[in-house]
Amino acid sequence: MRIEGVTRRACSFGEDWPITNGRVCPTNGGIMAQVATARLNAGERFPERRAAPRFDFDAHFEIVDPLEQTKIAGRVTVISQKGCFALTQEPFNQRGVVRTRIRKDDSVFETWAWATPSRPDSDTGVVLVFMDTPPEQSKVLEAWLSSLAAR
């Protein structure tokens, strides 16, 4: 779609440049810049850039901070190959490496993870990024994810 004769603010100096053949044409002989003329819906400008698909999940979890020796429990609600999001029963507002244990039915997945509070305004959610997962534990996670992907 091309727009002819429409004026659009196209530079940081506040100059209005006419648009011809879908390109901004500066009247002062400067550089031509391509203009996107189509309307985009929210989220369409950039493609999905996730390294691994995420799945809704429901499992019990607990994390242990090895330095503070504190335990926090809750429910994992979203999981992927790289990590998960969990709702905690108690406020969680620290960042760092934690020992993570997730239980689903009779299987248990244990690994180290980097924990980050989900949002500054919410004390009850934590994002866990899995790290240094042993191969036998990776098999447990892969089994869960393959069953979720099959749905």
CNS distance restraints for C-alpha pairs under 8 A (distance, minus, plus):
assign (resid   1 and name CA) (resid  22 and name CA) 7.57 0.50 0.50
assign (resid   1 and name CA) (resid  37 and name CA) 6.62 0.50 0.50
assign (resid   1 and name CA) (resid  38 and name CA) 7.04 0.50 0.50
assign (resid   2 and name CA) (resid  20 and name CA) 7.98 0.50 0.50
assign (resid   2 and name CA) (resid  21 and name CA) 5.76 0.50 0.50
assign (resid   2 and name CA) (resid  22 and name CA) 4.68 0.50 0.50
assign (resid   2 and name CA) (resid  37 and name CA) 6.91 0.50 0.50
assign (resid   3 and name CA) (resid  19 and name CA) 6.62 0.50 0.50
assign (resid   3 and name CA) (resid  20 and name CA) 6.73 0.50 0.50
assign (resid   3 and name CA) (resid  21 and name CA) 6.51 0.50 0.50
assign (resid   3 and name CA) (resid  22 and name CA) 5.54 0.50 0.50
assign (resid   3 and name CA) (resid  37 and name CA) 7.40 0.50 0.50
assign (resid   4 and name CA) (resid  19 and name CA) 5.85 0.50 0.50
assign (resid   4 and name CA) (resid  20 and name CA) 5.08 0.50 0.50
assign (resid   4 and name CA) (resid  21 and name CA) 6.28 0.50 0.50
assign (resid   4 and name CA) (resid  22 and name CA) 7.18 0.50 0.50
assign (resid   5 and name CA) (resid  18 and name CA) 5.86 0.50 0.50
assign (resid   5 and name CA) (resid  19 and name CA) 5.61 0.50 0.50
assign (resid   5 and name CA) (resid  20 and name CA) 6.19 0.50 0.50
assign (resid   6 and name CA) (resid  18 and name CA) 5.75 0.50 0.50
assign (resid   6 and name CA) (resid  19 and name CA) 5.51 0.50 0.50
assign (resid   6 and name CA) (resid  20 and name CA) 7.94 0.50 0.50
assign (resid   7 and name CA) (resid  16 and name CA) 6.06 0.50 0.50
assign (resid   7 and name CA) (resid  17 and name CA) 5.65 0.50 0.50
assign (resid   7 and name CA) (resid  18 and name CA) 4.48 0.50 0.50
assign (resid   7 and name CA) (resid  19 and name CA) 6.08 0.50 0.50
assign (resid   8 and name CA) (resid  16 and name CA) 5.68 0.50 0.50
assign (resid   8 and name CA) (resid  17 and name CA) 5.91 0.50 0.50
assign (resid   8 and name CA) (resid  18 and name CA) 6.53 0.50 0.50
assign (resid   8 and name CA) (resid  19 and name CA) 7.13 0.50 0.50
assign (resid   9 and name CA) (resid  14 and name CA) 6.47 0.50 0.50
assign (resid   9 and name CA) (resid  15 and name CA) 6.22 0.50 0.50
assign (resid   9 and name CA) (resid  16 and name CA) 4.73 0.50 0.50
assign (resid   9 and name CA) (resid  17 and name CA) 6.44 0.50 0.50
assign (resid  10 and name CA) (resid  14 and name CA) 7.54 0.50 0.50
assign (resid  10 and name CA) (resid  15 and name CA) 7.02 0.50 0.50
assign (resid  10 and name CA) (resid  16 and name CA) 6.55 0.50 0.50
assign (resid  10 and name CA) (resid  17 and name CA) 6.52 0.50 0.50
assign (resid  10 and name CA) (resid  24 and name CA) 7.36 0.50 0.50
assign (resid  11 and name CA) (resid  15 and name CA) 6.28 0.50 0.50
assign (resid  11 and name CA) (resid  16 and name CA) 7.86 0.50 0.50
assign (resid  17 and name CA) (resid  24 and name CA) 6.29 0.50 0.50
assign (resid  17 and name CA) (resid  25 and name CA) 6.07 0.50 0.50
assign (resid  17 and name CA) (resid  26 and name CA) 5.21 0.50 0.50
assign (resid  17 and name CA) (resid  27 and name CA) 6.63 0.50 0.50
assign (resid  18 and name CA) (resid  24 and name CA) 6.14 0.50 0.50
assign (resid  18 and name CA) (resid  25 and name CA) 5.85 0.50 0.50
assign (resid  18 and name CA) (resid  26 and name CA) 7.01 0.50 0.50
assign (resid  18 and name CA) (resid  27 and name CA) 7.83 0.50 0.50
assign (resid  19 and name CA) (resid  23 and name CA) 5.47 0.50 0.50
assign (resid  19 and name CA) (resid  24 and name CA) 4.55 0.50 0.50
assign (resid  19 and name CA) (resid  25 and name CA) 5.86 0.50 0.50
assign (resid  20 and name CA) (resid  24 and name CA) 6.41 0.50 0.50
assign (resid  20 and name CA) (resid  25 and name CA) 6.51 0.50 0.50
assign (resid  22 and name CA) (resid  34 and name CA) 7.18 0.50 0.50
assign (resid  22 and name CA) (resid  35 and name CA) 6.37 0.50 0.50
assign (resid  22 and name CA) (resid  36 and name CA) 7.88 0.50 0.50
assign (resid  22 and name CA) (resid  37 and name CA) 7.12 0.50 0.50
assign (resid  23 and name CA) (resid  32 and name CA) 6.85 0.50 0.50
assign (resid  23 and name CA) (resid  33 and name CA) 6.18 0.50 0.50
assign (resid  23 and name CA) (resid  34 and name CA) 5.07 0.50 0.50
assign (resid  23 and name CA) (resid  35 and name CA) 5.65 0.50 0.50
assign (resid  24 and name CA) (resid  32 and name CA) 5.92 0.50 0.50
assign (resid  24 and name CA) (resid  33 and name CA) 5.61 0.50 0.50
assign (resid  24 and name CA) (resid  34 and name CA) 6.47 0.50 0.50
assign (resid  24 and name CA) (resid  35 and name CA) 6.54 0.50 0.50
assign (resid  25 and name CA) (resid  29 and name CA) 7.98 0.50 0.50
assign (resid  25 and name CA) (resid  31 and name CA) 7.97 0.50 0.50
assign (resid  25 and name CA) (resid  32 and name CA) 5.76 0.50 0.50
assign (resid  25 and name CA) (resid  33 and name CA) 7.61 0.50 0.50
assign (resid  26 and name CA) (resid  30 and name CA) 5.77 0.50 0.50
assign (resid  26 and name CA) (resid  31 and name CA) 7.20 0.50 0.50
assign (resid  26 and name CA) (resid  32 and name CA) 6.86 0.50 0.50
assign (resid  40 and name CA) (resid  44 and name CA) 6.09 0.50 0.50
assign (resid  40 and name CA) (resid  45 and name CA) 6.70 0.50 0.50
assign (resid  41 and name CA) (resid  45 and name CA) 7.79 0.50 0.50
assign (resid  43 and name CA) (resid  47 and name CA) 7.82 0.50 0.50
assign (resid  51 and name CA) (resid  82 and name CA) 7.84 0.50 0.50
assign (resid  52 and name CA) (resid  80 and name CA) 6.23 0.50 0.50
assign (resid  52 and name CA) (resid  81 and name CA) 6.00 0.50 0.50
assign (resid  52 and name CA) (resid  82 and name CA) 6.79 0.50 0.50
assign (resid  53 and name CA) (resid  80 and name CA) 6.00 0.50 0.50
assign (resid  53 and name CA) (resid  81 and name CA) 7.59 0.50 0.50
assign (resid  54 and name CA) (resid  78 and name CA) 6.52 0.50 0.50
assign (resid  54 and name CA) (resid  79 and name CA) 5.58 0.50 0.50
assign (resid  54 and name CA) (resid  80 and name CA) 4.66 0.50 0.50
assign (resid  54 and name CA) (resid  81 and name CA) 7.91 0.50 0.50
assign (resid  55 and name CA) (resid  78 and name CA) 5.53 0.50 0.50
assign (resid  55 and name CA) (resid  79 and name CA) 5.44 0.50 0.50
assign (resid  55 and name CA) (resid  80 and name CA) 6.37 0.50 0.50
assign (resid  55 and name CA) (resid 145 and name CA) 7.67 0.50 0.50
assign (resid  55 and name CA) (resid 148 and name CA) 6.76 0.50 0.50
assign (resid  55 and name CA) (resid 149 and name CA) 7.74 0.50 0.50
assign (resid  56 and name CA) (resid  77 and name CA) 5.79 0.50 0.50
assign (resid  56 and name CA) (resid  78 and name CA) 4.58 0.50 0.50
assign (resid  56 and name CA) (resid  79 and name CA) 6.55 0.50 0.50
assign (resid  57 and name CA) (resid  76 and name CA) 6.38 0.50 0.50
assign (resid  57 and name CA) (resid  77 and name CA) 4.80 0.50 0.50
assign (resid  57 and name CA) (resid  78 and name CA) 5.07 0.50 0.50
assign (resid  57 and name CA) (resid  79 and name CA) 6.17 0.50 0.50
assign (resid  58 and name CA) (resid  75 and name CA) 6.50 0.50 0.50
assign (resid  58 and name CA) (resid  76 and name CA) 5.56 0.50 0.50
assign (resid  58 and name CA) (resid  77 and name CA) 5.19 0.50 0.50
assign (resid  58 and name CA) (resid  78 and name CA) 7.58 0.50 0.50
assign (resid  58 and name CA) (resid 104 and name CA) 7.68 0.50 0.50
assign (resid  59 and name CA) (resid  75 and name CA) 5.52 0.50 0.50
assign (resid  59 and name CA) (resid  76 and name CA) 5.25 0.50 0.50
assign (resid  59 and name CA) (resid  77 and name CA) 7.25 0.50 0.50
assign (resid  59 and name CA) (resid 102 and name CA) 6.63 0.50 0.50
assign (resid  59 and name CA) (resid 103 and name CA) 5.79 0.50 0.50
assign (resid  59 and name CA) (resid 104 and name CA) 5.07 0.50 0.50
assign (resid  60 and name CA) (resid  73 and name CA) 7.48 0.50 0.50
assign (resid  60 and name CA) (resid  74 and name CA) 5.95 0.50 0.50
assign (resid  60 and name CA) (resid  75 and name CA) 4.69 0.50 0.50
assign (resid  60 and name CA) (resid  76 and name CA) 6.24 0.50 0.50
assign (resid  60 and name CA) (resid 102 and name CA) 5.82 0.50 0.50
assign (resid  60 and name CA) (resid 103 and name CA) 5.26 0.50 0.50
assign (resid  60 and name CA) (resid 104 and name CA) 6.73 0.50 0.50
assign (resid  61 and name CA) (resid  73 and name CA) 5.64 0.50 0.50
assign (resid  61 and name CA) (resid  74 and name CA) 5.48 0.50 0.50
assign (resid  61 and name CA) (resid  75 and name CA) 5.71 0.50 0.50
assign (resid  61 and name CA) (resid  76 and name CA) 6.39 0.50 0.50
assign (resid  61 and name CA) (resid  86 and name CA) 7.93 0.50 0.50
assign (resid  61 and name CA) (resid 100 and name CA) 7.27 0.50 0.50
assign (resid  61 and name CA) (resid 101 and name CA) 5.53 0.50 0.50
assign (resid  61 and name CA) (resid 102 and name CA) 4.27 0.50 0.50
assign (resid  61 and name CA) (resid 103 and name CA) 6.09 0.50 0.50
assign (resid  62 and name CA) (resid  71 and name CA) 6.67 0.50 0.50
assign (resid  62 and name CA) (resid  72 and name CA) 5.49 0.50 0.50
assign (resid  62 and name CA) (resid  73 and name CA) 4.16 0.50 0.50
assign (resid  62 and name CA) (resid  74 and name CA) 6.41 0.50 0.50
assign (resid  62 and name CA) (resid 100 and name CA) 6.02 0.50 0.50
assign (resid  62 and name CA) (resid 101 and name CA) 5.42 0.50 0.50
assign (resid  62 and name CA) (resid 102 and name CA) 6.65 0.50 0.50
assign (resid  63 and name CA) (resid  71 and name CA) 5.64 0.50 0.50
assign (resid  63 and name CA) (resid  72 and name CA) 5.42 0.50 0.50
assign (resid  63 and name CA) (resid  73 and name CA) 6.49 0.50 0.50
assign (resid  63 and name CA) (resid  98 and name CA) 6.12 0.50 0.50
assign (resid  63 and name CA) (resid  99 and name CA) 5.48 0.50 0.50
assign (resid  63 and name CA) (resid 100 and name CA) 4.55 0.50 0.50
assign (resid  63 and name CA) (resid 101 and name CA) 6.35 0.50 0.50
assign (resid  64 and name CA) (resid  69 and name CA) 6.43 0.50 0.50
assign (resid  64 and name CA) (resid  70 and name CA) 5.61 0.50 0.50
assign (resid  64 and name CA) (resid  71 and name CA) 4.55 0.50 0.50
assign (resid  64 and name CA) (resid  72 and name CA) 6.64 0.50 0.50
assign (resid  64 and name CA) (resid  98 and name CA) 5.54 0.50 0.50
assign (resid  64 and name CA) (resid  99 and name CA) 5.12 0.50 0.50
assign (resid  64 and name CA) (resid 100 and name CA) 6.64 0.50 0.50
assign (resid  65 and name CA) (resid  69 and name CA) 5.31 0.50 0.50
assign (resid  65 and name CA) (resid  70 and name CA) 5.41 0.50 0.50
assign (resid  65 and name CA) (resid  71 and name CA) 6.66 0.50 0.50
assign (resid  65 and name CA) (resid  97 and name CA) 7.10 0.50 0.50
assign (resid  65 and name CA) (resid  98 and name CA) 4.81 0.50 0.50
assign (resid  65 and name CA) (resid  99 and name CA) 6.55 0.50 0.50
assign (resid  66 and name CA) (resid  70 and name CA) 7.53 0.50 0.50
assign (resid  66 and name CA) (resid  97 and name CA) 7.97 0.50 0.50
assign (resid  66 and name CA) (resid  98 and name CA) 6.42 0.50 0.50
assign (resid  66 and name CA) (resid  99 and name CA) 7.18 0.50 0.50
assign (resid  72 and name CA) (resid  88 and name CA) 6.94 0.50 0.50
assign (resid  72 and name CA) (resid  89 and name CA) 7.35 0.50 0.50
assign (resid  72 and name CA) (resid  90 and name CA) 6.75 0.50 0.50
assign (resid  72 and name CA) (resid  92 and name CA) 7.88 0.50 0.50
assign (resid  73 and name CA) (resid  88 and name CA) 5.83 0.50 0.50
assign (resid  73 and name CA) (resid  89 and name CA) 6.16 0.50 0.50
assign (resid  73 and name CA) (resid  90 and name CA) 7.61 0.50 0.50
assign (resid  74 and name CA) (resid  86 and name CA) 6.66 0.50 0.50
assign (resid  74 and name CA) (resid  87 and name CA) 5.52 0.50 0.50
assign (resid  74 and name CA) (resid  88 and name CA) 4.22 0.50 0.50
assign (resid  74 and name CA) (resid  89 and name CA) 5.35 0.50 0.50
assign (resid  75 and name CA) (resid  86 and name CA) 5.42 0.50 0.50
assign (resid  75 and name CA) (resid  87 and name CA) 5.35 0.50 0.50
assign (resid  75 and name CA) (resid  88 and name CA) 6.60 0.50 0.50
assign (resid  76 and name CA) (resid  84 and name CA) 6.84 0.50 0.50
assign (resid  76 and name CA) (resid  85 and name CA) 5.89 0.50 0.50
assign (resid  76 and name CA) (resid  86 and name CA) 4.09 0.50 0.50
assign (resid  76 and name CA) (resid  87 and name CA) 6.40 0.50 0.50
assign (resid  76 and name CA) (resid 102 and name CA) 7.77 0.50 0.50
assign (resid  77 and name CA) (resid  84 and name CA) 7.64 0.50 0.50
assign (resid  77 and name CA) (resid  85 and name CA) 6.03 0.50 0.50
assign (resid  77 and name CA) (resid  86 and name CA) 5.58 0.50 0.50
assign (resid  77 and name CA) (resid  87 and name CA) 7.18 0.50 0.50
assign (resid  78 and name CA) (resid  84 and name CA) 5.46 0.50 0.50
assign (resid  78 and name CA) (resid  85 and name CA) 5.19 0.50 0.50
assign (resid  78 and name CA) (resid  86 and name CA) 7.06 0.50 0.50
assign (resid  79 and name CA) (resid  83 and name CA) 6.02 0.50 0.50
assign (resid  79 and name CA) (resid  84 and name CA) 4.19 0.50 0.50
assign (resid  79 and name CA) (resid  85 and name CA) 6.52 0.50 0.50
assign (resid  80 and name CA) (resid  84 and name CA) 6.02 0.50 0.50
assign (resid  80 and name CA) (resid 145 and name CA) 7.15 0.50 0.50
assign (resid  81 and name CA) (resid 141 and name CA) 7.24 0.50 0.50
assign (resid  81 and name CA) (resid 142 and name CA) 7.43 0.50 0.50
assign (resid  81 and name CA) (resid 145 and name CA) 7.55 0.50 0.50
assign (resid  82 and name CA) (resid 129 and name CA) 5.94 0.50 0.50
assign (resid  82 and name CA) (resid 130 and name CA) 5.65 0.50 0.50
assign (resid  83 and name CA) (resid 113 and name CA) 7.91 0.50 0.50
assign (resid  83 and name CA) (resid 127 and name CA) 7.51 0.50 0.50
assign (resid  83 and name CA) (resid 128 and name CA) 5.33 0.50 0.50
assign (resid  83 and name CA) (resid 129 and name CA) 4.23 0.50 0.50
assign (resid  83 and name CA) (resid 130 and name CA) 4.96 0.50 0.50
assign (resid  84 and name CA) (resid 127 and name CA) 5.99 0.50 0.50
assign (resid  84 and name CA) (resid 128 and name CA) 5.29 0.50 0.50
assign (resid  84 and name CA) (resid 129 and name CA) 6.66 0.50 0.50
assign (resid  85 and name CA) (resid 118 and name CA) 7.89 0.50 0.50
assign (resid  85 and name CA) (resid 125 and name CA) 7.19 0.50 0.50
assign (resid  85 and name CA) (resid 126 and name CA) 5.88 0.50 0.50
assign (resid  85 and name CA) (resid 127 and name CA) 4.62 0.50 0.50
assign (resid  85 and name CA) (resid 128 and name CA) 6.23 0.50 0.50
assign (resid  86 and name CA) (resid 125 and name CA) 5.68 0.50 0.50
assign (resid  86 and name CA) (resid 126 and name CA) 5.40 0.50 0.50
assign (resid  86 and name CA) (resid 127 and name CA) 6.50 0.50 0.50
assign (resid  86 and name CA) (resid 128 and name CA) 7.83 0.50 0.50
assign (resid  87 and name CA) (resid 124 and name CA) 5.63 0.50 0.50
assign (resid  87 and name CA) (resid 125 and name CA) 4.45 0.50 0.50
assign (resid  87 and name CA) (resid 126 and name CA) 6.47 0.50 0.50
assign (resid  88 and name CA) (resid  92 and name CA) 7.21 0.50 0.50
assign (resid  88 and name CA) (resid 124 and name CA) 4.96 0.50 0.50
assign (resid  88 and name CA) (resid 125 and name CA) 5.64 0.50 0.50
assign (resid  88 and name CA) (resid 126 and name CA) 7.16 0.50 0.50
assign (resid  89 and name CA) (resid 124 and name CA) 6.66 0.50 0.50
assign (resid  90 and name CA) (resid 123 and name CA) 7.77 0.50 0.50
assign (resid  90 and name CA) (resid 124 and name CA) 6.36 0.50 0.50
assign (resid  91 and name CA) (resid 123 and name CA) 4.60 0.50 0.50
assign (resid  91 and name CA) (resid 124 and name CA) 5.06 0.50 0.50
assign (resid  91 and name CA) (resid 125 and name CA) 7.87 0.50 0.50
assign (resid  92 and name CA) (resid 117 and name CA) 6.36 0.50 0.50
assign (resid  92 and name CA) (resid 123 and name CA) 5.45 0.50 0.50
assign (resid  92 and name CA) (resid 124 and name CA) 6.15 0.50 0.50
assign (resid  92 and name CA) (resid 125 and name CA) 7.06 0.50 0.50
assign (resid  92 and name CA) (resid 126 and name CA) 6.97 0.50 0.50
assign (resid  93 and name CA) (resid 116 and name CA) 7.60 0.50 0.50
assign (resid  93 and name CA) (resid 117 and name CA) 5.51 0.50 0.50
assign (resid  93 and name CA) (resid 123 and name CA) 6.11 0.50 0.50
assign (resid  94 and name CA) (resid 115 and name CA) 7.62 0.50 0.50
assign (resid  94 and name CA) (resid 116 and name CA) 6.66 0.50 0.50
assign (resid  94 and name CA) (resid 117 and name CA) 6.67 0.50 0.50
assign (resid  95 and name CA) (resid 114 and name CA) 7.33 0.50 0.50
assign (resid  95 and name CA) (resid 115 and name CA) 5.38 0.50 0.50
assign (resid  95 and name CA) (resid 116 and name CA) 4.82 0.50 0.50
assign (resid  95 and name CA) (resid 117 and name CA) 6.94 0.50 0.50
assign (resid  96 and name CA) (resid 114 and name CA) 5.44 0.50 0.50
assign (resid  96 and name CA) (resid 115 and name CA) 5.39 0.50 0.50
assign (resid  96 and name CA) (resid 116 and name CA) 7.03 0.50 0.50
assign (resid  97 and name CA) (resid 112 and name CA) 6.80 0.50 0.50
assign (resid  97 and name CA) (resid 113 and name CA) 5.60 0.50 0.50
assign (resid  97 and name CA) (resid 114 and name CA) 4.54 0.50 0.50
assign (resid  97 and name CA) (resid 115 and name CA) 6.11 0.50 0.50
assign (resid  98 and name CA) (resid 112 and name CA) 5.78 0.50 0.50
assign (resid  98 and name CA) (resid 113 and name CA) 5.47 0.50 0.50
assign (resid  98 and name CA) (resid 114 and name CA) 6.30 0.50 0.50
assign (resid  98 and name CA) (resid 115 and name CA) 6.56 0.50 0.50
assign (resid  99 and name CA) (resid 110 and name CA) 7.42 0.50 0.50
assign (resid  99 and name CA) (resid 111 and name CA) 6.05 0.50 0.50
assign (resid  99 and name CA) (resid 112 and name CA) 4.64 0.50 0.50
assign (resid  99 and name CA) (resid 113 and name CA) 6.34 0.50 0.50
assign (resid 100 and name CA) (resid 109 and name CA) 7.97 0.50 0.50
assign (resid 100 and name CA) (resid 110 and name CA) 5.55 0.50 0.50
assign (resid 100 and name CA) (resid 111 and name CA) 5.37 0.50 0.50
assign (resid 100 and name CA) (resid 112 and name CA) 5.77 0.50 0.50
assign (resid 100 and name CA) (resid 113 and name CA) 6.44 0.50 0.50
assign (resid 101 and name CA) (resid 108 and name CA) 6.79 0.50 0.50
assign (resid 101 and name CA) (resid 109 and name CA) 5.65 0.50 0.50
assign (resid 101 and name CA) (resid 110 and name CA) 4.47 0.50 0.50
assign (resid 101 and name CA) (resid 111 and name CA) 6.77 0.50 0.50
assign (resid 102 and name CA) (resid 108 and name CA) 5.67 0.50 0.50
assign (resid 102 and name CA) (resid 109 and name CA) 5.12 0.50 0.50
assign (resid 102 and name CA) (resid 110 and name CA) 6.49 0.50 0.50
assign (resid 103 and name CA) (resid 107 and name CA) 5.90 0.50 0.50
assign (resid 103 and name CA) (resid 108 and name CA) 4.58 0.50 0.50
assign (resid 103 and name CA) (resid 109 and name CA) 6.51 0.50 0.50
assign (resid 104 and name CA) (resid 108 and name CA) 6.49 0.50 0.50
assign (resid 107 and name CA) (resid 140 and name CA) 7.22 0.50 0.50
assign (resid 108 and name CA) (resid 140 and name CA) 7.35 0.50 0.50
assign (resid 109 and name CA) (resid 137 and name CA) 5.70 0.50 0.50
assign (resid 109 and name CA) (resid 138 and name CA) 7.95 0.50 0.50
assign (resid 109 and name CA) (resid 140 and name CA) 6.16 0.50 0.50
assign (resid 109 and name CA) (resid 141 and name CA) 6.63 0.50 0.50
assign (resid 110 and name CA) (resid 133 and name CA) 7.76 0.50 0.50
assign (resid 110 and name CA) (resid 137 and name CA) 6.38 0.50 0.50
assign (resid 111 and name CA) (resid 130 and name CA) 6.71 0.50 0.50
assign (resid 111 and name CA) (resid 131 and name CA) 6.94 0.50 0.50
assign (resid 111 and name CA) (resid 132 and name CA) 6.91 0.50 0.50
assign (resid 111 and name CA) (resid 133 and name CA) 5.19 0.50 0.50
assign (resid 111 and name CA) (resid 134 and name CA) 7.28 0.50 0.50
assign (resid 111 and name CA) (resid 137 and name CA) 7.34 0.50 0.50
assign (resid 112 and name CA) (resid 130 and name CA) 6.08 0.50 0.50
assign (resid 112 and name CA) (resid 131 and name CA) 5.46 0.50 0.50
assign (resid 112 and name CA) (resid 132 and name CA) 6.27 0.50 0.50
assign (resid 112 and name CA) (resid 133 and name CA) 6.74 0.50 0.50
assign (resid 113 and name CA) (resid 128 and name CA) 5.69 0.50 0.50
assign (resid 113 and name CA) (resid 129 and name CA) 5.13 0.50 0.50
assign (resid 113 and name CA) (resid 130 and name CA) 4.28 0.50 0.50
assign (resid 113 and name CA) (resid 131 and name CA) 5.20 0.50 0.50
assign (resid 114 and name CA) (resid 128 and name CA) 5.53 0.50 0.50
assign (resid 114 and name CA) (resid 129 and name CA) 5.08 0.50 0.50
assign (resid 114 and name CA) (resid 130 and name CA) 6.58 0.50 0.50
assign (resid 114 and name CA) (resid 131 and name CA) 7.24 0.50 0.50
assign (resid 115 and name CA) (resid 126 and name CA) 6.50 0.50 0.50
assign (resid 115 and name CA) (resid 127 and name CA) 5.74 0.50 0.50
assign (resid 115 and name CA) (resid 128 and name CA) 4.68 0.50 0.50
assign (resid 115 and name CA) (resid 129 and name CA) 6.64 0.50 0.50
assign (resid 116 and name CA) (resid 126 and name CA) 5.63 0.50 0.50
assign (resid 116 and name CA) (resid 127 and name CA) 5.23 0.50 0.50
assign (resid 116 and name CA) (resid 128 and name CA) 6.59 0.50 0.50
assign (resid 117 and name CA) (resid 122 and name CA) 7.76 0.50 0.50
assign (resid 117 and name CA) (resid 123 and name CA) 6.99 0.50 0.50
assign (resid 117 and name CA) (resid 124 and name CA) 7.94 0.50 0.50
assign (resid 117 and name CA) (resid 125 and name CA) 5.97 0.50 0.50
assign (resid 117 and name CA) (resid 126 and name CA) 4.44 0.50 0.50
assign (resid 117 and name CA) (resid 127 and name CA) 6.12 0.50 0.50
assign (resid 118 and name CA) (resid 122 and name CA) 6.95 0.50 0.50
assign (resid 118 and name CA) (resid 123 and name CA) 7.87 0.50 0.50
assign (resid 118 and name CA) (resid 125 and name CA) 5.14 0.50 0.50
assign (resid 118 and name CA) (resid 126 and name CA) 4.81 0.50 0.50
assign (resid 118 and name CA) (resid 127 and name CA) 5.56 0.50 0.50
assign (resid 119 and name CA) (resid 123 and name CA) 7.51 0.50 0.50
assign (resid 119 and name CA) (resid 125 and name CA) 7.45 0.50 0.50
assign (resid 133 and name CA) (resid 137 and name CA) 6.38 0.50 0.50
assign (resid 133 and name CA) (resid 138 and name CA) 6.25 0.50 0.50
assign (resid 134 and name CA) (resid 138 and name CA) 6.26 0.50 0.50
assign (resid 135 and name CA) (resid 139 and name CA) 6.46 0.50 0.50
assign (resid 136 and name CA) (resid 140 and name CA) 6.96 0.50 0.50
assign (resid 137 and name CA) (resid 141 and name CA) 6.56 0.50 0.50
assign (resid 138 and name CA) (resid 142 and name CA) 6.03 0.50 0.50
assign (resid 139 and name CA) (resid 143 and name CA) 6.11 0.50 0.50
assign (resid 140 and name CA) (resid 144 and name CA) 6.47 0.50 0.50
assign (resid 141 and name CA) (resid 145 and name CA) 6.21 0.50 0.50
assign (resid 142 and name CA) (resid 146 and name CA) 5.98 0.50 0.50
assign (resid 143 and name CA) (resid 147 and name CA) 6.28 0.50 0.50
assign (resid 144 and name CA) (resid 148 and name CA) 6.27 0.50 0.50
assign (resid 145 and name CA) (resid 149 and name CA) 6.03 0.50 0.50
assign (resid 146 and name CA) (resid 150 and name CA) 6.18 0.50 0.50
assign (resid 147 and name CA) (resid 151 and name CA) 6.83 0.50 0.50
